[in-house]
Amino acid sequence: MTLHEPHTRREIESLDEFDRVVSERALGGFRVQSVDLTGRTSVLLRTDTGGTVFLGCPMEPAAAAKVRADGALVFPPVPDLPFDPYRSRLYTADDLFAGLDGGYAATPDALTYEWFQRTKADGDIFASMLRAIHDDAISDALDERLAGARVVGVMGGHTMGRGTESYAGAARLGRSLTRAGFTVATGGGPGAMEAANLGAYAAPHHGQMLDDALRLLAKAPSFMPSVTDWAQAAFEVRSRWPEGADSVGIPTWFYGHEPPNAFAGHIAKYFANATREDGLLARSDAGVIFLPGAAGTVQEIFDNATGNYYASRGEPTPMVLVDRTHWTDHLPTWPLLRSLARGRSMESRIALVDSVDEAPEALLRLGAGA
């Protein structure tokens, strides 16, 4: 096995994969990622592991000594962390909100944010290295998850409250896009992001389900003052209507005071906000819909526009801005975007619509279905 072979053929991310590979060949050249090997000591002692890389794999001392003697590179698990820097899978809401019954402060999500707050300013290169490794592992898992998907990004403000017509509209948008065969990707937080992930989750269910879910969620309209109550309302929806459709949330502990929402089936949570934002837009290969928002959404519009302007991510992808008054009068982003696009290939890939219900058709018209 050579280093130029596709990396997905060299990664081992579960115990089943490990057992299958060692039954067929030596481990040389493989990367074993966050797999508990404490029960595979006898296998490791008799298997050639020269050139193998073990990332965060617990193993017995005898096995660890032997694989190092083979020439394997071993990155051991890091004790006393609230997260696994080598994790091979994206998070789920159950992962991040584990222990929610005892209050949000006790969950892995809150504990990881607390660790980040404590370490981000102390200049400790070890902590910054752990964050970088974690984020790279998340990017790898995200690429694996989205392989072959047609991804539409939905951007919008975190202050959009449950129980509002704007929130309901964003949920209908997520449902429509998912039913059209797209994978919805959001910033993974509350507000418009949660609404779009909720709509995607509701896609397989009957139409009344979304209306009922919206009424239930409206009892806890915001994550302030209680993240616990806000999150528990979402888990109640999931409990009443299980087996929702998948979507992706891409939040960040940089804005850790904003919790992730529980409706994204897979959550790529990052420490580095810049990596998160650019990665979300770059992976939205079928286009991006921008709901009304403030500074963060404006930044995302022009981050995406820059990639389309210079074609740095390939052919320009559709951009649909929702709410003419918001984007021409309140925050006059549309005139500048249109001026930037004039005479370039991205000119035919931008649109401004009045209402959120017009957005899916506009997206298709701009070429997202191609």
Summary of the structure (lengths in Angstrom):
residues: 370
radius of gyration: 22.2
end to end distance: 36.6
largest distance: 70.4
contacts: 1248
relative contact order: 0.10
helix: 50%
strand: 10%
